[in-house]
């Protein structure tokens, strides 16, 4: 026994609606990331933008050992270096962001300075370098929101 054309249309219609309804699934819930929540809270407390927060994460991973939490050149490895790392809160104000990018990508030797700061251009993406520059700009502002509590900002 075969189904009539009307029955076939009904089956196709119902099947089509089921397929369309199945395609309209809700987006999966985002997975909680406790570490990112900590970064977001710290950034909010420090008055950083999202881009600056991402840059701070890069800074904390690659730069803080020598340059210190607030960029003052007082990281845990600074005492082993000669010359000592500069205080970014002061020194970076003297140069444009293109100079900062050159140092990040090619190391300090690329601008005729000590070879102690390595080139990060192979380790960092262009987007990471952009966020790092945004964070460094926050460090150099006179009332830097990026300066950790208890540390005087560059303008004081």
HELIX and SHEET records of a PDB file:
HELIX    1   1 UNK A    5  UNK A   23  1                                  19    
HELIX    2   2 UNK A   34  UNK A   46  1                                  13    
HELIX    3   3 UNK A   50  UNK A   62  1                                  13    
HELIX    4   4 UNK A   64  UNK A   67  1                                   4    
HELIX    5   5 UNK A   78  UNK A   80  5                                   3    
HELIX    6   6 UNK A   88  UNK A   91  1                                   4    
HELIX    7   7 UNK A   92  UNK A   94  5                                   3    
HELIX    8   8 UNK A   97  UNK A  106  1                                  10    
HELIX    9   9 UNK A  108  UNK A  111  5                                   4    
HELIX   10  10 UNK A  126  UNK A  140  1                                  15    
END                                                                             
